[in-house]
Amino acid sequence: MSSAGQYFCQPYNNYGKGLPVSVQLQVVQEPRIVSGLSNQVIRKAGDTNLNLTCLGMGKPNPTATWFKDGTEIDESDSDFFKIKTSDQGKKFSESGKVVSTLIFFGSGREGGNHVRPWDSGEYTCQFDNSVGRAQSAMALKVEHSPIVSHRQSKVAADLGESADISCRMKAFPAPQFQWERDEIPISNSGRINNRSIKQISDYEYESTFTIWKVKSDSYGEYVCKATNNMGVGETIVKLVKKGKPESPSKLQAMETGANNMVVTWTENFNGGMNNTSFKLQWLEQGS
C-alpha cells in the first residue's frame, strides 16, 4: 500500500533537463477476512439477541453481502433479518475495513428477536470489490422440539398387501420415534410389522412403520411420536383402502398469454395410486 502515489519521470542530457511527466499509481487490494465467523454456533429455539459479525478489508472498500444456504439475504424484503454495515478507512489512500453484522430481528419473529427452528443452516458473509472476493461461512444449529414435515397424512393399501406408514419430523438433536395405536405402543414384532428410521437431511428424519400383510382391522389411525430433549412432536397417519384421488388444491394461473396459460396446483392424496394423472378442462365463462 505504501507504493501508492505520484511518480515523476524527467529526461536529461548534457544540454540540460527536459520537462517532467507524472503518473498516479493507485494500489488495489482484493478483500480478505480479518475476523470471520465461527465454524459452528448452537442456539435454542426462543433464544434472543443473536448477531453474526464479520470484519473484512480491501482497497477499494469492499461491499458486504450475507447468504443463508446459498441464497442472498435481502434486508429490504425480509421480516426476519436486519443488516448493519459500516466502513472504516479512506477508499483511495488506504485499505479500508468494513464491519458487517447480520441481526436476527424482524416483525416475523416472536418478540421481534427470537431464534426460530427454521434459522438452522449455513450462513456466509461475503466481501467484494473490483479486485476479488472473500468469504467466511458457519453452520447455525438451532435446538428445537420435533416438528412435523411431511405433507400427506394418509397411506392406502388393500387387504393382503404390505403398507409403509411413514412420518417425517424436523428436529435437533435427533429424535427418538414411537408408534402408537389406541394409545398402545406398537412393538417391533418382525413377522407382523417392522419399524425403521432414516435421516433425510441434516435436521429431518423419517420413521416408517411397515405392516407386512394388511388385515381388515389394520385400517385406522396410527400416532407417530418423536421426542428429543427439547420436547415432543406427534402426528396422526391414517391407513385407508385404495380409492379415488382427492381433488387438487391451490389451482392458479401463473402465466397468461394471447393463446396459452401456465397453470399450477397442489397434488393431494392420490388414493394410493402412484400413476395418478390430471386432466385440464376449459369452460367458456357464462356457459
KOLFI-607468 format. One record per residue (C-alpha): residue number from 0; residue in one letter; chain; x, y, z. Coordinates in nm, 2 decimals. Each point is the difference from the previous one (the first is absolute). Example, Ala and Ser with C-alpha at 12.3 -4.5 7.8 and 13.67 -1.06 7.14 Angstrom:
<atoms>
k: 0, r: A, c: A, u: 1.23, v: -0.45, w: 0.78
k: 1, r: S, c: A, u: 0.14, v: 0.34, w: -0.07
</atoms>
This chain:
<atoms>
k: 0, r: M, c: A, u: 0.00, v: 0.00, w: 0.00
k: 1, r: S, c: A, u: 0.29, v: 0.24, w: 0.07
k: 2, r: S, c: A, u: 0.09, v: -0.01, w: -0.38
k: 3, r: A, c: A, u: -0.30, v: 0.20, w: -0.09
k: 4, r: G, c: A, u: 0.06, v: 0.36, w: -0.10
k: 5, r: Q, c: A, u: 0.11, v: 0.23, w: -0.29
k: 6, r: Y, c: A, u: 0.31, v: -0.10, w: -0.19
k: 7, r: F, c: A, u: 0.21, v: 0.24, w: -0.22
k: 8, r: C, c: A, u: 0.22, v: -0.07, w: -0.29
k: 9, r: Q, c: A, u: 0.24, v: 0.28, w: -0.12
k: 10, r: P, c: A, u: 0.24, v: -0.04, w: -0.30
k: 11, r: Y, c: A, u: 0.34, v: 0.17, w: 0.00
k: 12, r: N, c: A, u: 0.33, v: 0.00, w: -0.20
k: 13, r: N, c: A, u: 0.31, v: 0.22, w: -0.04
k: 14, r: Y, c: A, u: -0.21, v: 0.29, w: -0.11
k: 15, r: G, c: A, u: -0.24, v: 0.00, w: 0.29
k: 16, r: K, c: A, u: -0.32, v: -0.13, w: 0.13
k: 17, r: G, c: A, u: -0.33, v: -0.06, w: -0.18
k: 18, r: L, c: A, u: -0.35, v: 0.06, w: 0.14
k: 19, r: P, c: A, u: -0.10, v: -0.28, w: 0.24
k: 20, r: V, c: A, u: -0.31, v: -0.21, w: -0.04
k: 21, r: S, c: A, u: -0.19, v: -0.17, w: 0.28
k: 22, r: V, c: A, u: -0.23, v: -0.29, w: 0.06
k: 23, r: Q, c: A, u: -0.23, v: -0.08, w: 0.30
k: 24, r: L, c: A, u: 0.04, v: -0.36, w: 0.13
k: 25, r: Q, c: A, u: -0.30, v: -0.13, w: 0.19
k: 26, r: V, c: A, u: 0.05, v: -0.33, w: 0.18
k: 27, r: V, c: A, u: -0.30, v: -0.23, w: 0.03
k: 28, r: Q, c: A, u: -0.04, v: -0.30, w: 0.23
k: 29, r: E, c: A, u: -0.24, v: -0.29, w: -0.02
k: 30, r: P, c: A, u: -0.22, v: -0.05, w: 0.30
k: 31, r: R, c: A, u: 0.11, v: -0.21, w: 0.29
k: 32, r: I, c: A, u: -0.17, v: -0.12, w: 0.32
k: 33, r: V, c: A, u: 0.15, v: 0.17, w: 0.31
k: 34, r: S, c: A, u: -0.25, v: -0.15, w: 0.24
k: 35, r: G, c: A, u: -0.23, v: -0.27, w: -0.13
k: 36, r: L, c: A, u: -0.29, v: -0.21, w: 0.13
k: 37, r: S, c: A, u: 0.04, v: -0.30, w: 0.24
k: 38, r: N, c: A, u: -0.02, v: -0.34, w: -0.17
k: 39, r: Q, c: A, u: -0.31, v: -0.09, w: 0.19
k: 40, r: V, c: A, u: -0.25, v: 0.17, w: 0.24
k: 41, r: I, c: A, u: -0.27, v: -0.18, w: 0.20
k: 42, r: R, c: A, u: -0.30, v: 0.18, w: 0.13
k: 43, r: K, c: A, u: -0.34, v: -0.11, w: 0.14
k: 44, r: A, c: A, u: -0.33, v: 0.10, w: -0.15
k: 45, r: G, c: A, u: -0.13, v: 0.30, w: 0.18
k: 46, r: D, c: A, u: 0.35, v: 0.14, w: 0.08
k: 47, r: T, c: A, u: 0.03, v: 0.38, w: -0.06
k: 48, r: N, c: A, u: 0.24, v: 0.26, w: -0.13
k: 49, r: L, c: A, u: 0.20, v: -0.22, w: -0.24
k: 50, r: N, c: A, u: 0.24, v: 0.20, w: -0.22
k: 51, r: L, c: A, u: 0.27, v: -0.12, w: -0.25
k: 52, r: T, c: A, u: 0.29, v: 0.24, w: -0.07
k: 53, r: C, c: A, u: 0.27, v: 0.00, w: -0.27
k: 54, r: L, c: A, u: 0.29, v: 0.23, w: -0.05
k: 55, r: G, c: A, u: 0.16, v: 0.03, w: -0.34
k: 56, r: M, c: A, u: 0.25, v: 0.24, w: -0.17
k: 57, r: G, c: A, u: 0.11, v: 0.08, w: -0.35
k: 58, r: K, c: A, u: 0.06, v: 0.29, w: -0.24
k: 59, r: P, c: A, u: -0.23, v: 0.14, w: -0.12
k: 60, r: N, c: A, u: -0.22, v: -0.06, w: 0.30
k: 61, r: P, c: A, u: -0.19, v: -0.33, w: -0.06
k: 62, r: T, c: A, u: -0.38, v: -0.03, w: 0.01
k: 63, r: A, c: A, u: -0.15, v: -0.26, w: 0.25
k: 64, r: T, c: A, u: -0.27, v: -0.25, w: -0.09
k: 65, r: W, c: A, u: -0.16, v: -0.27, w: 0.22
k: 66, r: F, c: A, u: -0.13, v: -0.34, w: -0.12
k: 67, r: K, c: A, u: -0.20, v: -0.28, w: 0.16
k: 68, r: D, c: A, u: 0.04, v: -0.34, w: -0.16
k: 69, r: G, c: A, u: 0.14, v: 0.16, w: -0.31
k: 70, r: T, c: A, u: -0.29, v: 0.25, w: -0.04
k: 71, r: E, c: A, u: 0.06, v: 0.37, w: 0.05
k: 72, r: I, c: A, u: -0.17, v: 0.16, w: 0.30
k: 73, r: D, c: A, u: -0.18, v: 0.31, w: -0.13
k: 74, r: E, c: A, u: -0.06, v: 0.23, w: 0.30
k: 75, r: S, c: A, u: -0.26, v: 0.21, w: -0.18
k: 76, r: D, c: A, u: -0.21, v: -0.31, w: -0.06
k: 77, r: S, c: A, u: 0.05, v: -0.19, w: 0.33
k: 78, r: D, c: A, u: -0.21, v: -0.01, w: 0.31
k: 79, r: F, c: A, u: 0.27, v: -0.20, w: 0.18
k: 80, r: F, c: A, u: 0.33, v: 0.18, w: -0.05
k: 81, r: K, c: A, u: 0.17, v: 0.34, w: 0.02
k: 82, r: I, c: A, u: 0.35, v: 0.07, w: -0.13
k: 83, r: K, c: A, u: 0.22, v: 0.27, w: 0.14
k: 84, r: T, c: A, u: 0.32, v: 0.09, w: -0.20
k: 85, r: S, c: A, u: 0.25, v: 0.28, w: 0.07
k: 86, r: D, c: A, u: 0.32, v: 0.10, w: -0.19
k: 87, r: Q, c: A, u: 0.33, v: 0.09, w: 0.17
k: 88, r: G, c: A, u: 0.29, v: 0.16, w: -0.19
k: 89, r: K, c: A, u: 0.03, v: 0.22, w: -0.30
k: 90, r: K, c: A, u: -0.08, v: -0.17, w: -0.33
k: 91, r: F, c: A, u: 0.29, v: 0.13, w: -0.21
k: 92, r: S, c: A, u: 0.28, v: 0.07, w: 0.25
k: 93, r: E, c: A, u: 0.00, v: -0.32, w: 0.20
k: 94, r: S, c: A, u: -0.15, v: -0.34, w: 0.02
k: 95, r: G, c: A, u: -0.35, v: 0.03, w: 0.15
k: 96, r: K, c: A, u: -0.15, v: -0.21, w: 0.27
k: 97, r: V, c: A, u: -0.37, v: -0.10, w: -0.02
k: 98, r: V, c: A, u: -0.20, v: -0.14, w: 0.30
k: 99, r: S, c: A, u: -0.33, v: -0.17, w: -0.09
k: 100, r: T, c: A, u: -0.24, v: -0.15, w: 0.25
k: 101, r: L, c: A, u: -0.30, v: -0.23, w: -0.07
k: 102, r: I, c: A, u: -0.27, v: 0.07, w: 0.26
k: 103, r: F, c: A, u: -0.26, v: -0.26, w: 0.06
k: 104, r: F, c: A, u: -0.28, v: 0.25, w: 0.04
k: 105, r: G, c: A, u: -0.33, v: 0.07, w: -0.17
k: 106, r: S, c: A, u: -0.38, v: 0.01, w: 0.02
k: 107, r: G, c: A, u: -0.02, v: -0.37, w: -0.11
k: 108, r: R, c: A, u: 0.17, v: -0.11, w: 0.33
k: 109, r: E, c: A, u: -0.17, v: -0.05, w: 0.33
k: 110, r: G, c: A, u: 0.09, v: 0.29, w: 0.22
k: 111, r: G, c: A, u: 0.18, v: 0.15, w: -0.30
k: 112, r: N, c: A, u: 0.33, v: -0.18, w: 0.08
k: 113, r: H, c: A, u: -0.07, v: -0.36, w: 0.09
k: 114, r: V, c: A, u: 0.21, v: -0.27, w: -0.18
k: 115, r: R, c: A, u: -0.22, v: -0.24, w: -0.20
k: 116, r: P, c: A, u: 0.05, v: -0.37, w: -0.09
k: 117, r: W, c: A, u: 0.01, v: 0.11, w: -0.37
k: 118, r: D, c: A, u: 0.31, v: 0.21, w: 0.07
k: 119, r: S, c: A, u: 0.21, v: -0.31, w: -0.01
k: 120, r: G, c: A, u: 0.23, v: -0.01, w: -0.31
k: 121, r: E, c: A, u: 0.32, v: 0.13, w: -0.14
k: 122, r: Y, c: A, u: 0.07, v: 0.38, w: 0.01
k: 123, r: T, c: A, u: 0.26, v: 0.17, w: -0.21
k: 124, r: C, c: A, u: 0.14, v: 0.36, w: 0.01
k: 125, r: Q, c: A, u: 0.15, v: 0.10, w: -0.33
k: 126, r: F, c: A, u: 0.22, v: 0.30, w: -0.07
k: 127, r: D, c: A, u: 0.04, v: 0.12, w: -0.37
k: 128, r: N, c: A, u: 0.19, v: 0.28, w: -0.17
k: 129, r: S, c: A, u: 0.13, v: 0.05, w: -0.36
k: 130, r: V, c: A, u: 0.30, v: -0.22, w: 0.07
k: 131, r: G, c: A, u: -0.15, v: -0.31, w: 0.16
k: 132, r: R, c: A, u: -0.21, v: -0.17, w: 0.26
k: 133, r: A, c: A, u: 0.04, v: -0.15, w: 0.35
k: 134, r: Q, c: A, u: -0.25, v: -0.21, w: 0.20
k: 135, r: S, c: A, u: -0.05, v: -0.14, w: 0.35
k: 136, r: A, c: A, u: -0.26, v: -0.26, w: 0.08
k: 137, r: M, c: A, u: -0.15, v: -0.17, w: 0.31
k: 138, r: A, c: A, u: -0.26, v: -0.25, w: 0.09
k: 139, r: L, c: A, u: -0.28, v: 0.11, w: 0.23
k: 140, r: K, c: A, u: -0.18, v: -0.29, w: 0.18
k: 141, r: V, c: A, u: -0.32, v: 0.08, w: 0.19
k: 142, r: E, c: A, u: -0.11, v: -0.24, w: 0.26
k: 143, r: H, c: A, u: -0.38, v: -0.05, w: -0.02
k: 144, r: S, c: A, u: -0.27, v: -0.26, w: 0.07
k: 145, r: P, c: A, u: -0.11, v: -0.22, w: -0.29
k: 146, r: I, c: A, u: -0.21, v: 0.17, w: -0.27
k: 147, r: V, c: A, u: -0.22, v: -0.19, w: -0.25
k: 148, r: S, c: A, u: 0.14, v: 0.04, w: -0.35
k: 149, r: H, c: A, u: -0.18, v: -0.25, w: -0.22
k: 150, r: R, c: A, u: -0.30, v: 0.12, w: -0.21
k: 151, r: Q, c: A, u: -0.22, v: -0.30, w: -0.03
k: 152, r: S, c: A, u: -0.16, v: -0.16, w: 0.30
k: 153, r: K, c: A, u: -0.16, v: -0.30, w: -0.18
k: 154, r: V, c: A, u: 0.13, v: -0.33, w: -0.13
k: 155, r: A, c: A, u: -0.20, v: -0.24, w: -0.21
k: 156, r: A, c: A, u: 0.02, v: -0.38, w: -0.04
k: 157, r: D, c: A, u: -0.24, v: -0.28, w: -0.08
k: 158, r: L, c: A, u: -0.05, v: -0.31, w: 0.20
k: 159, r: G, c: A, u: 0.29, v: -0.24, w: -0.01
k: 160, r: E, c: A, u: 0.25, v: 0.27, w: -0.12
k: 161, r: S, c: A, u: 0.28, v: 0.15, w: 0.20
k: 162, r: A, c: A, u: -0.03, v: 0.36, w: 0.12
k: 163, r: D, c: A, u: 0.28, v: 0.25, w: 0.08
k: 164, r: I, c: A, u: -0.13, v: 0.25, w: 0.25
k: 165, r: S, c: A, u: 0.24, v: 0.29, w: 0.02
k: 166, r: C, c: A, u: 0.04, v: 0.33, w: 0.18
k: 167, r: R, c: A, u: 0.27, v: 0.26, w: -0.03
k: 168, r: M, c: A, u: 0.13, v: 0.23, w: 0.27
k: 169, r: K, c: A, u: 0.25, v: 0.29, w: 0.01
k: 170, r: A, c: A, u: 0.19, v: 0.01, w: 0.32
k: 171, r: F, c: A, u: 0.33, v: 0.07, w: 0.17
k: 172, r: P, c: A, u: 0.13, v: -0.19, w: 0.18
k: 173, r: A, c: A, u: -0.11, v: -0.32, w: -0.18
k: 174, r: P, c: A, u: -0.33, v: -0.14, w: 0.13
k: 175, r: Q, c: A, u: -0.11, v: -0.33, w: 0.12
k: 176, r: F, c: A, u: -0.32, v: -0.14, w: -0.17
k: 177, r: Q, c: A, u: -0.29, v: -0.20, w: 0.15
k: 178, r: W, c: A, u: -0.31, v: -0.12, w: -0.18
k: 179, r: E, c: A, u: -0.33, v: -0.05, w: 0.18
k: 180, r: R, c: A, u: -0.35, v: -0.11, w: -0.08
k: 181, r: D, c: A, u: -0.29, v: 0.05, w: 0.24
k: 182, r: E, c: A, u: 0.26, v: 0.14, w: 0.25
k: 183, r: I, c: A, u: 0.19, v: -0.34, w: 0.00
k: 184, r: P, c: A, u: 0.36, v: 0.00, w: -0.12
k: 185, r: I, c: A, u: 0.07, v: -0.21, w: -0.30
k: 186, r: S, c: A, u: 0.29, v: -0.24, w: 0.04
k: 187, r: N, c: A, u: 0.24, v: -0.11, w: -0.27
k: 188, r: S, c: A, u: -0.13, v: -0.36, w: -0.04
k: 189, r: G, c: A, u: 0.19, v: -0.09, w: -0.31
k: 190, r: R, c: A, u: -0.24, v: -0.25, w: -0.17
k: 191, r: I, c: A, u: -0.30, v: 0.23, w: 0.03
k: 192, r: N, c: A, u: 0.15, v: 0.35, w: -0.03
k: 193, r: N, c: A, u: 0.33, v: 0.18, w: 0.00
k: 194, r: R, c: A, u: 0.12, v: 0.35, w: 0.09
k: 195, r: S, c: A, u: 0.29, v: 0.19, w: -0.15
k: 196, r: I, c: A, u: 0.15, v: 0.35, w: 0.02
k: 197, r: K, c: A, u: 0.21, v: 0.18, w: -0.26
k: 198, r: Q, c: A, u: 0.15, v: 0.35, w: -0.01
k: 199, r: I, c: A, u: -0.13, v: 0.20, w: -0.30
k: 200, r: S, c: A, u: 0.21, v: 0.31, w: 0.05
k: 201, r: D, c: A, u: 0.21, v: 0.17, w: 0.27
k: 202, r: Y, c: A, u: -0.30, v: 0.07, w: 0.22
k: 203, r: E, c: A, u: -0.28, v: -0.22, w: -0.15
k: 204, r: Y, c: A, u: -0.08, v: -0.36, w: 0.09
k: 205, r: E, c: A, u: -0.25, v: -0.26, w: -0.13
k: 206, r: S, c: A, u: -0.15, v: -0.29, w: 0.20
k: 207, r: T, c: A, u: -0.18, v: -0.27, w: -0.19
k: 208, r: F, c: A, u: -0.23, v: -0.26, w: 0.15
k: 209, r: T, c: A, u: -0.05, v: -0.29, w: -0.24
k: 210, r: I, c: A, u: -0.29, v: -0.24, w: 0.02
k: 211, r: W, c: A, u: 0.10, v: -0.30, w: -0.20
k: 212, r: K, c: A, u: -0.36, v: -0.12, w: -0.06
k: 213, r: V, c: A, u: -0.29, v: 0.23, w: 0.04
k: 214, r: K, c: A, u: -0.31, v: -0.14, w: 0.16
k: 215, r: S, c: A, u: -0.35, v: 0.15, w: 0.05
k: 216, r: D, c: A, u: 0.08, v: 0.11, w: 0.35
k: 217, r: S, c: A, u: 0.33, v: 0.17, w: -0.12
k: 218, r: Y, c: A, u: -0.19, v: 0.30, w: -0.14
k: 219, r: G, c: A, u: -0.03, v: 0.31, w: 0.22
k: 220, r: E, c: A, u: 0.22, v: 0.26, w: 0.16
k: 221, r: Y, c: A, u: 0.36, v: -0.04, w: 0.11
k: 222, r: V, c: A, u: 0.18, v: 0.25, w: 0.23
k: 223, r: C, c: A, u: 0.36, v: 0.09, w: -0.08
k: 224, r: K, c: A, u: 0.18, v: 0.16, w: 0.30
k: 225, r: A, c: A, u: 0.35, v: 0.15, w: -0.02
k: 226, r: T, c: A, u: 0.19, v: 0.10, w: 0.31
k: 227, r: N, c: A, u: 0.33, v: 0.18, w: 0.08
k: 228, r: N, c: A, u: 0.13, v: 0.20, w: 0.29
k: 229, r: M, c: A, u: -0.19, v: 0.31, w: -0.12
k: 230, r: G, c: A, u: -0.35, v: -0.16, w: -0.01
k: 231, r: V, c: A, u: -0.24, v: -0.22, w: -0.18
k: 232, r: G, c: A, u: -0.16, v: 0.02, w: -0.34
k: 233, r: E, c: A, u: -0.28, v: -0.23, w: -0.12
k: 234, r: T, c: A, u: -0.23, v: -0.05, w: -0.30
k: 235, r: I, c: A, u: -0.27, v: -0.25, w: -0.11
k: 236, r: V, c: A, u: 0.04, v: -0.20, w: -0.32
k: 237, r: K, c: A, u: -0.30, v: -0.19, w: -0.12
k: 238, r: L, c: A, u: 0.00, v: -0.33, w: -0.19
k: 239, r: V, c: A, u: -0.29, v: -0.03, w: -0.25
k: 240, r: K, c: A, u: -0.10, v: -0.22, w: -0.29
k: 241, r: K, c: A, u: 0.11, v: 0.11, w: -0.35
k: 242, r: G, c: A, u: -0.25, v: 0.23, w: -0.17
k: 243, r: K, c: A, u: -0.06, v: 0.31, w: -0.20
k: 244, r: P, c: A, u: 0.26, v: 0.28, w: 0.02
k: 245, r: E, c: A, u: -0.09, v: 0.31, w: 0.20
k: 246, r: S, c: A, u: -0.06, v: 0.32, w: -0.19
k: 247, r: P, c: A, u: 0.30, v: 0.22, w: -0.05
k: 248, r: S, c: A, u: 0.02, v: 0.34, w: 0.18
k: 249, r: K, c: A, u: 0.15, v: 0.34, w: -0.06
k: 250, r: L, c: A, u: -0.08, v: 0.00, w: -0.37
k: 251, r: Q, c: A, u: 0.13, v: 0.33, w: -0.15
k: 252, r: A, c: A, u: 0.11, v: 0.15, w: -0.33
k: 253, r: M, c: A, u: 0.37, v: 0.09, w: 0.02
k: 254, r: E, c: A, u: 0.05, v: 0.14, w: -0.35
k: 255, r: T, c: A, u: -0.26, v: 0.10, w: -0.27
k: 256, r: G, c: A, u: 0.05, v: 0.08, w: -0.37
k: 257, r: A, c: A, u: -0.21, v: 0.07, w: -0.30
k: 258, r: N, c: A, u: -0.06, v: -0.37, w: -0.06
k: 259, r: N, c: A, u: 0.16, v: -0.18, w: 0.29
k: 260, r: M, c: A, u: 0.01, v: -0.02, w: 0.38
k: 261, r: V, c: A, u: 0.22, v: -0.17, w: 0.25
k: 262, r: V, c: A, u: -0.20, v: -0.15, w: 0.29
k: 263, r: T, c: A, u: 0.14, v: -0.14, w: 0.33
k: 264, r: W, c: A, u: -0.17, v: -0.19, w: 0.28
k: 265, r: T, c: A, u: 0.08, v: -0.21, w: 0.31
k: 266, r: E, c: A, u: -0.05, v: -0.37, w: -0.03
k: 267, r: N, c: A, u: -0.18, v: -0.15, w: 0.30
k: 268, r: F, c: A, u: -0.04, v: -0.36, w: 0.11
k: 269, r: N, c: A, u: 0.01, v: -0.23, w: -0.31
k: 270, r: G, c: A, u: -0.21, v: -0.27, w: 0.14
k: 271, r: G, c: A, u: 0.30, v: -0.24, w: 0.01
k: 272, r: M, c: A, u: 0.05, v: 0.00, w: -0.37
k: 273, r: N, c: A, u: 0.34, v: 0.15, w: -0.11
k: 274, r: N, c: A, u: -0.10, v: 0.01, w: -0.36
k: 275, r: T, c: A, u: -0.26, v: 0.27, w: 0.06
k: 276, r: S, c: A, u: -0.03, v: 0.25, w: -0.29
k: 277, r: F, c: A, u: -0.18, v: 0.33, w: -0.04
k: 278, r: K, c: A, u: -0.23, v: 0.13, w: -0.27
k: 279, r: L, c: A, u: -0.06, v: 0.37, w: -0.07
k: 280, r: Q, c: A, u: -0.33, v: 0.11, w: -0.14
k: 281, r: W, c: A, u: -0.10, v: 0.35, w: -0.12
k: 282, r: L, c: A, u: -0.35, v: 0.13, w: 0.02
k: 283, r: E, c: A, u: -0.10, v: 0.34, w: -0.15
k: 284, r: Q, c: A, u: -0.11, v: 0.25, w: 0.26
k: 285, r: G, c: A, u: -0.38, v: 0.01, w: 0.02
k: 286, r: S, c: A, u: -0.05, v: -0.34, w: -0.17
</atoms>
